[in-house]
Amino acid sequence: MSLSIDEKIALVSRNTQEIVSEKELKTLLEEKKQPAVYIGISITGRPHVGYFVTILKLADFLNAGFKVKLLLADLHGALDSCPWNVLDKRFEYYSHVIIKMFDSIGANVKNFEIVKGSDFQLDKNYVLDLLKLSSFATVKNSMKAASDVVKFGDNPKLSGLIYPLMQALDEEYLGVDIQYGGIDQRKILMFAREFLPKIGYKPRVEVMTPLIPGLNASGKMSASDPNSKIDLLDDLKTIQKKLNKAFCPEKQVEDNGVLAFCKYVLMVLKKDSGNEFIIERPEKFGGNIAFKSYDEIAKAYSAGDLHPMDLKQALAKEIDLMLEPIRKDMKGKEKLINEAYP
């Protein structure tokens, strides 16, 4: 069944934080039967459950009729301090788990492809355009663009300044109409819109989703902080242990990583499948309770009708089910895991 323009826009825009611009998005959908979108993922730390936000949004694009490209950016990983000697193994690891994440949510990946950055970013024309772009962008432009993404430190490396220039060029060389990223990518996406036209290329539509808060009180879910995230290969016992320790104050909805995962991942899946999120409780604590939407969860939680531990225990079971096909696929690939992340 084909979707209307408004239905496609609703899919693309749900759970997004910003689209630059919505008018351009509507025009694109009116003029092009199958637009293309990409997201670039720098293959640095191990993927975690927060990546399901990205997978679900890519599934939205697929369902809206887009060609979807996932750039596994090996060279970007190296520019952001990933050791060169593990790039190929990390690309292989990411390729396995990303496909299984799509399987886990039941997405149709007919119009999805994974692209390796170094397969086209070393092309003569790409490198020439990179040099052209570097003659327009200042050090200040580049550092500002990458400031929320690249780990600069006290003595920044030149590689971090190249990073946003390449990400801008990827839009052109991947032949896409939209770049999608987390809101932390905003400065790079705006850099691309400003600087690509300076070397003769059109600006693209930029779509951004929020970042999920981590399981601790310190900020976003991060691959570099094991206490803030649930790894895609964690077993049920480990998931339960991490969630039990998670920052989840009673009645506090904002800056709550447990609730944020429910909002941007679990309840999206439940809504799309027509299922409820059932939290099992003893009768003396009110008995089982079922939720059809995230708003219902937030309302019950803020009112004190849903206890953090009941929420955590139920969510642990749901996450375990999501991760089961990924763990199963990676069983027997311990050598790859150790080589990718020694």
GIQUI-V167676 format. One record per backbone hydrogen bond with DSSP energy under -1.0 kcal/mol. CO is the residue of the C=O (numbers start at 1). NH is the residue of the N-H. Records with the same first field share a line. If there is no record, write none. Layout:
CO = NH, NH
This chain:
4 = 8
5 = 9
6 = 10
7 = 11
8 = 12
9 = 13
10 = 14
13 = 16
18 = 208
20 = 206
21 = 25
22 = 26
23 = 27
24 = 28
25 = 29
26 = 30
27 = 31
28 = 32
35 = 67
36 = 177, 178
37 = 69
38 = 180
39 = 71
41 = 73
42 = 44
47 = 232
48 = 51
49 = 52
50 = 53
51 = 55
52 = 56
53 = 57
54 = 58
55 = 59
56 = 60
57 = 61
58 = 62
59 = 63
60 = 64
61 = 66
62 = 65
67 = 37
68 = 113
69 = 39
70 = 115
71 = 41, 73
72 = 74, 117
73 = 77
74 = 78
75 = 79
76 = 80
77 = 82
78 = 81
83 = 86
84 = 87
86 = 90
87 = 91
88 = 92
89 = 93
90 = 94
91 = 95
92 = 96
93 = 97
94 = 98
95 = 99
96 = 100
97 = 101
98 = 102
99 = 103
100 = 104
101 = 105
102 = 107
103 = 106
109 = 112
111 = 68
113 = 70
115 = 72
116 = 119
117 = 120, 121
120 = 123
123 = 127
124 = 128
125 = 129
126 = 130
127 = 131
128 = 132
129 = 133
130 = 134
132 = 135
133 = 136, 137
138 = 142
139 = 143
140 = 144
141 = 145
142 = 146
146 = 149, 150
150 = 152
157 = 160
158 = 161, 162
159 = 163
162 = 166
163 = 167
164 = 168
165 = 169
166 = 170
168 = 171
169 = 173
170 = 174
171 = 176
177 = 205
178 = 38
179 = 207
181 = 209
182 = 185
183 = 186
185 = 189
186 = 190
187 = 191
188 = 192
189 = 193
190 = 194
191 = 195
192 = 196
196 = 199, 201
197 = 200
205 = 179
206 = 20
207 = 181
208 = 17, 18
209 = 183
212 = 221
215 = 247
219 = 214
222 = 225
225 = 228
228 = 215
230 = 49
231 = 234
235 = 239
236 = 240
237 = 241
238 = 242
239 = 243
240 = 244
241 = 245
249 = 252
256 = 260
257 = 261
258 = 262
259 = 263
260 = 264
261 = 265, 266
262 = 267
265 = 269
266 = 270
267 = 271
268 = 272
269 = 273
270 = 275
277 = 291
279 = 289
282 = 285, 287
283 = 286
289 = 279
291 = 277
293 = 297
294 = 298
295 = 299
296 = 300
297 = 301
298 = 302
299 = 303
300 = 305
301 = 304
307 = 311
308 = 312
309 = 313
310 = 314
311 = 315
312 = 316
313 = 317
314 = 318
315 = 319
316 = 320
317 = 321
318 = 322
319 = 323
320 = 324
323 = 327
324 = 328
325 = 329
326 = 330
330 = 333
333 = 337
334 = 338
335 = 339
336 = 340
337 = 341
